[in-house]
Amino acid sequence: MLEIGREKIRRLCTVTSTRTCSSFTFSTTPASTPCLNKKSLLVSTPSTAFPTDSITRSSLKRSFHLIAKKPSVGPNDYNNMYPLESRLDRYFSTREKATRTQINSALRRLSLKQGFSMLELRDAYFEAAKRCHPDANQDDDEVKARSSDLFLKVTEAYELLRKYPRGDLSNSSEIDEDEYYEKNIISKTEEQFYRDAVYETLGMRAEDLEESKKCAMFRIWLAGGSHTAFHFNLFLMRHGGLAPMLGKKKITALIGEGKRRRRKR
């Protein structure tokens, strides 16, 4: 597997007049709606070029040190609630072998029983994510932080159960994304609705968001508590969380062989 070079990560995460996280570069103006200033870097460099197995705690810490040291700029910037060290602890704890207690906790969080099907897991995750969405009238930073934290816990439960199909601790063969497509879990109607929502709400292509879901730095950034991260968390709560939401062919076409074949005359 390819190792993530320090210089490549530094370029991805350097903060100057804008805040960069993984594949995104956003305006840092607290009052403005987050907008995409640059195409996803993961389109030209797919997530497979950033394998999570090669990511270490020290490499991620170096990647985020500029963002972590950035001072608070207003009431909507509550990074201090989630220090970088705690976010790293959270990320790496989800990569360790699960215990029966953790499996049972994940089942309770998603209201599932052992022996669940793949479709039941996905539906339970979607419903749990929607319940995390705060009341529209709630504009308190602590409420926002709690809802984001709950959403991430629900996501961790979902991803843990994906690693242990049917809740069987002896079976750690993670559910592959191909299984979603092979069993037609993602309908064309659902996919189109998702594409429209991503573009209208986030001002970006759905493919860019799907690729970034696979990036470890993007995951840790979501837990940071910034105004922009909260904006993304709110969207994800209502639109499938971090589960795959696009058909495989349309993602691979974006990062595939590149040049189109010429027409024969």
LOTIDREN-568164 format. One line per 5 residues: number of its first residue (from 1); their letters; for each residue x negated, y negated, z negated of N, C-alpha, C. Coordinates in pm, whole numbers, padded with zeros to 5 digits. Each point is the difference from the previous one (the first is absolute). Layout:
# LOTIDREN-568164
NUM = a = X,Y,Z,X,Y,Z,X,Y,Z | ...
This chain:
# LOTIDREN-568164
1 = mleig = -00083,00120,00000,00083,-00120,00000,-00087,-00125,00000 | 00056,-00106,00057,-00073,-00125,00005,-00002,-00066,-00137 | -00114,-00056,-00035,-00009,-00075,-00124,00041,-00145,00026 | 00068,-00062,-00093,00037,-00139,00016,-00121,-00087,-00030 | -00047,-00073,00098,-00116,-00086,-00020,00033,-00121,-00083
6 = rekir = -00094,-00044,-00083,00023,-00116,-00085,00031,-00124,00083 | -00072,-00016,00111,00019,-00119,00083,00138,00000,00064 | 00047,00119,00043,00133,00008,00062,00108,-00035,-00101 | -00012,00051,-00122,00098,-00031,-00103,-00005,-00148,-00035 | -00123,-00055,-00005,-00014,-00141,-00035,00071,-00087,00103
11 = rlctv = -00013,00036,00128,00067,-00079,00104,00151,00011,-00012 | 00048,00118,-00037,00144,00020,-00013,00058,-00078,-00117 | -00078,-00015,-00107,00056,-00055,-00124,-00052,-00138,-00036 | -00083,-00062,00083,-00054,-00131,-00033,00112,-00103,-00012 | -00005,-00079,-00107,00099,-00103,-00022,-00065,-00136,00020
16 = tstrt = 00051,-00076,00095,-00049,-00136,00021,00120,-00092,-00019 | 00048,-00061,00109,00119,-00084,-00012,00127,00082,00003 | -00014,00128,00035,00115,00090,00001,-00032,00120,-00086 | 00102,00073,-00037,-00017,00121,-00080,00012,00119,00092 | -00100,00086,-00001,00000,00117,00087,00013,00125,-00084
21 = cssft = 00089,00087,00040,00013,00128,-00067,00011,00109,00104 | -00098,00089,00002,00001,00108,00095,00018,-00054,00140 | 00115,00030,00061,00020,-00037,00139,00070,-00134,00017 | 00030,-00069,-00111,00079,-00120,00011,-00077,-00124,-00041 | 00030,-00112,00064,-00050,-00130,-00042,00121,-00090,-00019
26 = fsttp = 00022,-00046,-00124,00119,-00077,-00030,-00034,-00141,-00044 | 00097,-00089,00019,-00010,-00133,-00060,00015,00016,-00150 | -00077,-00079,-00077,00006,00013,-00146,00087,-00107,-00063 | 00071,-00080,00080,00088,-00101,-00055,00115,00067,-00072 | 00012,-00020,-00135,00100,00074,-00077,00143,-00022,00047
31 = astpc = 00031,-00122,00043,00139,-00031,00034,00040,00046,00139 | -00098,00033,00081,00031,00036,00139,00033,00148,00012 | 00075,00032,00104,00028,00140,00029,-00125,00064,00057 | -00044,00114,-00054,-00122,00064,00050,00011,00027,00150 | -00104,-00034,00072,00004,00021,00145,-00129,00066,00045
36 = lnkks = 00010,00075,00106,-00116,00070,00054,-00078,-00094,00089 | -00128,-00023,-00033,-00085,-00088,00080,-00084,00077,00099 | -00013,00130,-00020,-00089,00079,00082,00058,00139,00021 | -00025,00059,00116,00047,00136,00024,-00065,00097,-00098 | 00066,00110,-00025,-00056,00100,-00090,-00132,00052,00053
41 = llvst = -00102,-00003,-00085,-00129,00056,00038,00007,00151,00012 | 00102,00058,-00064,00012,00145,00004,00059,00049,00131 | 00045,-00092,00086,00048,00041,00131,-00118,00043,00085 | -00105,-00083,00000,-00120,00036,00075,-00086,00097,-00079 | 00012,-00002,-00134,-00074,00091,-00085,00100,00076,-00086
46 = pstaf = 00051,00113,00047,00108,00070,-00070,-00041,00047,-00138 | 00100,00035,-00081,-00025,00039,-00139,-00090,00121,-00011 | -00008,00082,00105,-00087,00117,-00005,-00147,-00039,-00005 | -00030,-00126,00038,-00137,-00049,-00006,-00035,-00046,-00141 | 00101,-00004,-00088,-00021,-00040,-00139,00049,00112,-00090
51 = ptdsi = -00062,00118,00006,00051,00116,-00075,-00004,-00024,-00149 | 00110,00035,-00068,00007,-00024,-00143,-00100,00085,-00077 | -00042,00112,00057,-00096,00086,-00070,-00134,-00070,-00019 | -00033,-00094,00090,-00130,-00067,-00009,00006,-00127,-00083 | 00120,-00037,-00046,00016,-00121,-00079,-00035,00030,-00145
56 = trssl = -00085,-00083,-00057,-00037,00016,-00140,00048,-00120,-00079 | 00000,00015,-00132,00042,-00110,-00086,-00088,-00122,00021 | -00131,00021,00011,-00092,-00113,00016,00019,-00071,00133 | 00027,00078,00108,00017,-00064,00130,00126,-00085,00004 | 00109,00050,-00062,00123,-00078,-00004,-00015,-00121,-00090
61 = krsfh = -00075,00015,-00108,-00019,-00112,-00091,-00076,-00112,00070 | -00103,00038,00077,-00074,-00102,00077,00090,-00066,00102 | 00088,00078,00061,00088,-00052,00104,00094,-00107,-00054 | 00044,00018,-00124,00100,-00089,-00055,-00056,-00107,-00094 | -00132,-00009,-00015,-00052,-00088,-00104,00031,-00146,00026
66 = liakk = 00006,-00041,00126,00031,-00139,00029,00145,-00033,-00030 | 00090,00095,00032,00141,-00021,-00029,00023,00001,-00151 | -00068,00091,-00070,00019,00013,-00144,-00046,-00124,-00074 | -00105,-00067,00052,-00054,-00117,-00067,00073,-00129,00038 | 00087,00007,00100,00071,-00119,00045,00090,-00049,-00111
71 = psvgp = -00010,-00129,-00040,00082,-00051,-00109,00147,-00008,00037 | 00085,-00003,-00102,00143,-00013,00022,00030,-00135,00062 | 00092,-00003,00098,00027,-00126,00070,00142,-00049,-00023 | 00075,00064,-00084,00136,-00046,-00023,00083,00103,-00073 | 00126,-00036,-00030,00086,00091,-00076,00030,00130,00071
76 = ndynn = -00009,00001,00133,00029,00122,00075,-00120,00091,00014 | -00117,-00045,-00050,-00121,00082,00013,-00031,00059,-00137 | 00038,00125,-00023,-00014,00061,-00132,-00093,00120,00005 | -00117,-00021,00064,-00098,00109,00012,-00050,00048,-00135 | -00002,-00091,-00100,-00056,00037,-00129,00080,00111,-00068
81 = myple = 00124,00021,00042,00082,00106,-00060,-00055,00138,00035 | -00070,00010,00114,-00051,00128,00045,-00147,-00014,00039 | -00092,00004,-00099,-00143,-00013,00029,-00045,00109,00097 | -00109,-00028,00070,-00051,00092,00100,-00032,00136,-00060 | -00059,00002,-00119,-00038,00128,-00062,00122,00090,-00020
86 = srldr = 00111,-00059,-00045,00119,00082,-00024,00059,00051,00131 | -00012,-00080,00107,00050,00045,00130,-00084,00115,00053 | -00132,-00007,-00021,-00088,00109,00043,00029,00127,-00080 | 00021,-00017,-00132,00035,00116,-00084,00126,00068,00054 | 00096,-00083,00035,00129,00052,00047,-00017,00075,00131
91 = yfstr = -00078,-00056,00092,-00016,00063,00131,-00071,00134,-00012 | -00111,00004,-00073,-00079,00123,-00006,00066,00107,-00086 | 00085,-00041,-00095,00070,00100,-00081,00099,00080,00085 | 00052,-00061,00107,00095,00071,00087,-00069,00098,00092 | -00133,-00003,00006,-00074,00089,00090,-00053,00123,-00073
96 = ekatr = 00023,00008,-00132,-00045,00115,-00077,00106,00111,00005 | -00043,00121,-00034,00094,00113,-00001,00108,-00024,-00104 | 00123,00022,00040,00113,-00029,-00087,00019,00108,-00106 | 00065,-00037,-00109,00037,00094,-00106,00150,00027,00009 | 00046,00103,-00069,00142,00031,-00002,00079,-00117,-00059
101 = tqins = -00056,-00066,-00100,00067,-00115,-00061,00021,-00111,00102 | -00102,-00027,00083,00012,-00103,00103,00103,00037,00106 | 00001,00127,00038,00099,00046,00098,00142,-00018,-00055 | 00021,00040,-00124,00132,-00013,-00061,00041,-00146,-00013 | -00096,-00086,-00034,00028,-00143,-00011,00041,-00058,00135
106 = alrrl = -00070,00042,00107,00033,-00046,00135,00139,00048,00042 | 00033,00124,-00035,00133,00053,00032,00109,-00080,-00069 | -00022,-00034,-00128,00099,-00078,-00074,00013,-00141,00059 | -00111,-00059,00037,00003,-00137,00052,00081,-00008,00130 | -00005,00106,00079,00072,00001,00127,00131,00079,-00008
111 = slkqg = 00034,00043,-00122,00125,00076,-00023,00008,00124,00089 | -00110,00074,00005,-00008,00122,00080,-00020,00121,-00090 | 00030,00116,00054,-00026,00126,-00069,-00102,00079,00081 | -00073,00087,-00069,-00098,00083,00069,00069,00084,00108 | -00064,00006,00117,00059,00069,00113,00062,-00094,00101
116 = fsmle = -00022,-00131,-00018,00056,-00101,00091,-00051,00021,00143 | 00079,-00046,00095,-00041,00005,00141,-00071,-00130,00036 | -00064,-00002,00115,-00070,-00119,00046,00097,-00117,00021 | 00117,00029,00054,00099,-00105,00022,00053,-00054,-00133 | 00019,00088,-00097,00047,-00044,-00132,-00103,-00089,-00067
121 = lrday = -00128,00033,00016,-00106,-00082,-00057,00001,-00140,00061 | 00011,-00005,00131,00000,-00129,00070,00120,-00085,-00040 | 00118,00061,-00002,00122,-00074,-00037,-00006,-00049,-00144 | -00052,00084,-00090,-00010,-00038,-00141,-00096,-00118,-00017 | -00109,00002,00074,-00097,-00109,-00006,00062,-00130,00051
126 = feaak = 00072,00005,00110,00063,-00119,00055,00097,-00061,-00100 | 00082,00084,-00062,00098,-00050,-00097,-00068,-00059,-00122 | -00104,00066,-00049,-00072,-00050,-00118,-00069,-00132,00031 | -00055,-00013,00121,-00067,-00124,00039,00099,-00116,00007 | 00119,00026,00052,00101,-00105,00009,00044,-00047,-00139
131 = rchpd = 00006,00092,-00095,00040,-00037,-00136,-00103,-00089,-00069 | -00122,-00001,00052,-00105,-00084,-00059,00016,-00146,00038 | 00077,-00027,00105,00012,-00137,00050,00069,-00088,-00105 | -00062,-00112,-00038,00059,-00086,-00104,00123,-00073,00052 | 00081,-00049,-00094,00117,-00080,00035,-00044,-00120,00082
136 = anqdd = 00078,-00036,00100,-00035,-00112,00087,-00015,-00130,-00077 | 00069,-00011,-00114,-00008,-00123,-00079,-00119,-00003,-00094 | -00071,00108,-00011,-00114,00008,-00091,-00124,-00057,00068 | -00053,-00110,-00053,-00119,-00061,00060,-00113,-00009,-00103 | 00014,00077,-00108,-00101,-00002,-00105,-00118,00088,00038
141 = devka = -00122,-00051,-00023,-00119,00074,00040,-00010,00135,-00071 | 00040,00005,-00127,-00009,00126,-00073,00097,00103,00056 | 00118,-00046,00042,00097,00091,00061,-00055,00053,00131 | -00061,-00088,00079,-00061,00042,00126,-00109,00104,-00024 | -00083,-00028,-00102,-00110,00092,-00030,00051,00136,-00043
146 = rssdl = 00105,00000,-00084,00056,00127,-00047,00062,00080,00115 | 00070,-00069,00090,00062,00071,00112,-00105,00057,00093 | -00109,-00075,00023,-00108,00051,00085,-00068,00119,-00065 | -00020,-00008,-00132,-00065,00109,-00072,00086,00126,00005 | 00131,-00016,-00017,00091,00114,00004,00001,00062,00140
151 = flkvt = -00002,-00085,00103,-00003,00049,00138,-00125,00083,00025 | -00114,-00047,-00050,-00124,00073,00021,00000,00133,-00076 | 00064,00003,-00118,00011,00126,-00074,00089,00100,00074 | 00107,-00050,00059,00088,00086,00080,-00076,00055,00121 | -00081,-00088,00061,-00080,00042,00116,-00103,00105,-00040
156 = eayel = -00062,-00019,-00116,-00098,00099,-00049,00068,00135,-00023 | 00122,-00003,-00053,00074,00125,-00022,00029,00069,00133 | 00042,-00078,00098,00030,00055,00133,-00124,00062,00063 | -00111,-00071,-00006,-00121,00050,00064,-00057,00120,-00075 | 00019,00005,-00131,-00043,00117,-00076,00079,00123,00043
161 = lrkyp = 00131,-00016,00015,00083,00114,00039,-00022,00040,00146 | -00048,-00091,00080,-00037,00037,00137,-00121,00093,-00001 | -00086,-00017,-00100,-00119,00086,-00010,00037,00139,-00051 | 00112,00009,-00071,00043,00128,-00058,00143,00029,00046 | 00016,00048,00124,00133,00026,00056,00086,00086,-00092
166 = rgdls = 00127,-00040,-00014,00098,00070,-00083,-00033,-00008,-00148 | -00101,-00082,-00037,-00035,-00014,-00141,-00078,00116,-00055 | -00061,00077,00089,-00077,00119,-00039,-00145,-00038,-00023 | -00047,00008,-00125,-00135,-00041,-00034,-00105,00090,00064 | 00037,00124,00029,-00096,00093,00061,-00019,-00025,00149
171 = nssei = 00089,-00080,00057,-00008,-00030,00143,-00032,-00147,00018 | -00125,-00029,00038,-00043,-00140,00015,-00021,-00037,00146 | 00072,00067,00091,-00010,-00033,00142,00092,-00118,00029 | -00058,-00118,00010,00078,-00122,00016,00086,00006,00126 | 00122,-00054,-00012,00089,-00006,00115,-00061,-00092,00104
176 = dedey = -00026,00055,00117,-00063,-00078,00106,00103,-00088,00069 | -00047,-00116,00049,00093,-00091,00068,00063,00065,00122 | -00072,00094,00064,00054,00067,00118,00132,00069,-00031 | 00014,00047,-00125,00122,00069,-00038,00121,-00092,00004 | -00023,-00128,-00028,00110,-00095,00008,00055,-00007,00141
181 = yekni = -00093,-00006,00096,00040,-00017,00139,00056,00130,00058 | -00063,00113,-00036,00044,00128,00053,00143,00033,-00043 | 00037,-00041,-00118,00133,00030,-00052,00098,-00115,00025 | -00043,-00099,00080,00087,-00111,00041,00060,-00074,-00120 | -00079,-00015,-00104,00049,-00073,-00117,00015,-00148,00030
186 = iskte = -00089,-00053,00084,00007,-00141,00037,00083,-00012,00127 | 00120,-00054,-00012,00087,-00014,00117,-00040,-00122,00081 | 00041,-00003,00127,-00031,-00114,00086,00068,-00126,-00050 | 00121,00014,-00052,00072,-00116,-00053,-00071,-00058,-00121 | -00043,00087,-00090,-00072,-00043,-00119,-00132,-00067,00037
191 = eqfyr = -00068,00056,00098,-00128,-00056,00043,00017,-00139,00060 | 00102,-00018,00083,00023,-00130,00062,00038,-00104,-00104 | 00083,00040,-00096,00038,-00091,-00109,-00124,-00045,-00077 | -00089,00094,-00025,-00124,-00031,-00072,-00087,-00096,00080 | -00014,00025,00130,-00081,-00089,00085,00054,-00143,-00004
196 = davye = 00131,-00013,00013,00061,-00133,-00002,-00021,-00069,-00134 | 00015,00076,-00109,-00015,-00057,-00134,-00143,-00046,-00025 | -00098,00079,00042,-00141,-00037,-00018,-00030,-00130,00075 | 00047,-00008,00122,-00029,-00119,00081,00071,-00124,-00055 | 00128,00015,-00037,00077,-00115,-00047,-00044,-00048,-00138
201 = tlgmr = -00038,00093,-00087,-00035,-00037,-00137,-00148,-00032,-00018 | -00086,00080,00062,-00144,-00016,-00020,-00070,-00064,00119 | 00069,-00012,00113,-00058,-00063,00117,-00113,00079,00062 | 00010,00132,-00002,-00106,00085,00052,00060,00124,00064 | -00086,00079,00064,00046,00124,00061,00006,00112,-00103
206 = aedle = 00095,00088,00018,00017,00112,-00093,-00122,00091,00001 | -00065,00016,00115,-00119,00086,00008,-00111,-00050,-00092 | -00015,-00133,-00007,-00105,-00056,-00084,00024,00031,-00147 | 00125,-00011,-00042,00034,00030,-00139,-00018,00148,-00029 | 00041,00086,00093,-00013,00144,-00021,-00146,00042,-00015
211 = eskkc = -00089,-00056,00081,-00141,00033,-00012,-00057,-00048,-00132 | 00044,-00118,-00045,-00053,-00056,-00124,00047,00077,-00123 | 00115,00065,00010,00049,00082,-00111,-00100,00110,-00035 | -00080,00042,00098,-00095,00109,-00020,-00133,-00048,-00058 | -00016,-00130,-00013,-00128,-00057,-00042,-00004,-00017,-00152
216 = amfri = -00104,00050,-00063,-00012,-00007,-00147,-00005,-00143,-00049 | -00069,-00087,00073,-00011,-00139,-00044,00136,-00070,00003 | 00082,00033,00098,00134,-00057,00007,00084,00046,-00118 | -00013,00128,-00037,00075,00054,-00113,-00037,-00073,-00130 | -00129,-00020,-00021,-00045,-00065,-00123,00040,-00147,00001
221 = wlagg = -00004,-00061,00117,00043,-00140,00012,00146,-00016,-00038 | 00085,00095,00038,00142,-00007,-00033,00022,-00005,-00151 | -00091,00061,-00076,00013,00004,-00146,-00058,-00124,-00066 | -00051,-00094,00080,-00070,-00115,-00057,00087,-00107,-00060 | 00129,-00005,00036,00090,-00097,-00060,-00002,-00137,00063
226 = shtaf = -00062,-00016,00117,-00001,-00132,00065,00137,-00027,00062 | 00024,-00126,00036,00127,-00038,00060,00023,00077,00131 | -00104,00010,00082,00013,00069,00128,00022,00149,-00020 | -00073,00060,-00095,00019,00143,-00028,00142,00027,-00047 | 00054,-00089,-00082,00138,00017,-00047,00097,-00008,00117
231 = hfnlf = -00025,-00091,00093,00084,-00013,00119,00004,00132,00078 | -00117,00063,00013,-00007,00128,00069,00069,00110,-00081 | -00022,-00001,-00132,00065,00102,-00084,00152,-00008,00011 | 00054,-00122,00000,00144,-00017,00013,00051,00061,00131 | -00074,-00027,00107,00040,00056,00129,-00004,00152,-00002
236 = lmrhg = -00109,00055,-00054,-00016,00145,-00002,00104,00069,-00087 | 00043,-00067,-00108,00103,00058,-00086,00127,00030,00079 | 00032,-00085,00094,00124,00013,00076,-00016,00078,00130 | -00124,00025,00040,-00022,00060,00131,-00095,00119,-00004 | 00029,00095,-00087,-00072,00127,00005,-00131,00006,-00074
241 = glapm = -00033,-00104,-00076,-00124,00003,-00078,-00122,00028,00085 | -00085,00089,-00048,-00122,00035,00072,00013,00133,00075 | 00122,00045,00017,00023,00122,00079,-00013,-00033,00149 | -00036,00100,00083,-00006,-00023,00145,00137,-00043,00052 | 00001,-00100,00088,00127,-00051,00052,00005,-00007,00152
246 = lgkkk = -00107,00039,00068,-00003,-00001,00146,-00029,00138,00055 | 00050,00027,00120,-00031,00125,00066,-00147,00006,00036 | -00057,00119,-00003,-00144,00017,00017,-00050,-00050,00135 | 00074,00024,00107,-00047,-00035,00134,-00028,-00147,00013 | 00083,-00084,-00062,-00015,-00144,00017,-00116,-00054,-00079
251 = itali = -00042,00071,-00106,-00118,-00043,-00075,-00125,00043,00073 | -00006,00125,00046,-00120,00049,00066,-00023,-00070,00132 | 00108,-00046,00064,-00015,-00071,00126,-00074,-00131,-00022 | 00016,-00057,-00121,-00063,-00127,-00031,-00149,00015,-00023 | -00043,00114,-00057,-00140,00016,-00037,-00066,00112,00079
256 = gegkr = 00062,00040,00109,-00048,00114,00076,-00114,-00031,00093 | 00005,00058,00118,-00114,-00004,00089,-00026,-00138,00057 | 00095,-00087,-00007,-00028,-00138,00036,00041,-00034,00141 | -00085,00024,00097,00025,-00043,00138,00113,00080,00063 | 00083,-00073,00071,00108,00066,00072,-00050,00056,00132
261 = rrrkr = 00063,00107,00043,-00037,00057,00128,00054,-00087,00113 | -00080,-00013,00104,00044,-00077,00116,00099,00081,00082 | 00091,-00071,00060,00097,00067,00086,-00067,00046,00129 | 00042,00116,00045,-00051,00049,00127,00075,-00067,00114 | -00075,-00048,00094,00062,-00066,00115,00034,00101,00108
